[in-house]
Amino acid sequence: MEENKNTLRNPSVVSGLVKKYQFAFQKKYGQNFLIDGNILDKIIQASELTKEDGVLEIGPGIGTMTQELARAAGKVVSVEIDKMLLPILAETLKEYENVTVINEDILKVDLKQLAEEQFENRPISVTANLPYYITTPIIMNLFESGIPLKSITIMVQKEVADRMQAGPGSKDYGALSLAVQYYAKPEIVTYVSAGCFMPKPKVGSAVIQLKKYEIPPVKVQDEAFLFQVIRGAFHQRRKTLVNGLTNYFSGKYTKEQVQTVLLELGLPLTIRGEALTLDQFAKLSDRLLQ
Ligand code: SAM
């Protein structure tokens, strides 16, 4: 894509808009705008959009990524919480008729209704430079809402991307890794330095893609209970799985009952949650239910 002096890829154009509209960056909304054209291209490329696709963007900011999404996809719906950005978006997106901006908190949006009304239940690609302070609830809401997701391509804090991709035995492996990997195949697209944003964030960033599985890789009797077991296994990371689960479910299972299940699964009684695969968690949760 061409680097144009007048595009939002140019930091001085971004500064000009900020000044013109007397926009004050709000830390509480995680406002760090992307100003690096190469990273922008990588995100758009990874999203693999066609003119048939519908895109949900969370937090369009001043519309830098929104413009590119509008060129690549059939329809774009961008949800932005900060009403101070609306006049800027009206200017930067005026030429793009396939974009709808919704002034809402993404955590309060009824995603099912949005999928129905805006995308007529067609598969949705989510592409976003996320507000980092609510990364996990946004991702879990997207998965748990049951909307027809195709993929999620998002900028997140580097450590969070590492956690989503981590496997058993790694220090980054935990409840988030397992929850994400139950729904999707995560793949880090690129790491991104603080200099690619205005203003610069204090943390490193990464673009990660979550390719939604049609069917989860493991089958369980009760999905909600699987996630409870996973939370129980990690809520006291340093404890053994037996102690962690017994404490977490306080009174529901005795230590001996948890030990019996572990033995049935061929797992050592001293094992910690961080050593179990998703498949082992699935078996564990089904056994505990019985
Ligand atoms: N997409 C823009 C870019 O790449 O330059 C801005 C990304 S900035 C990291 C995050 C954006 O999310 C900001 O525009 C912020 O106002 C918006 N935001 C923060 N919390 C939000 C929420 N709860 N619902 C919707 N948007 C939110």
Residues whose N, C-alpha, C, O or C-beta is under 5 A from the ligand:
A	BS01	SAM	Y29 G30 Q31 N32 F33 L34 I58 G59 P60 G61 I62 T64 M65 V79 E80 I81 D82 E104 D105 I106 L107 N129 L130 P131
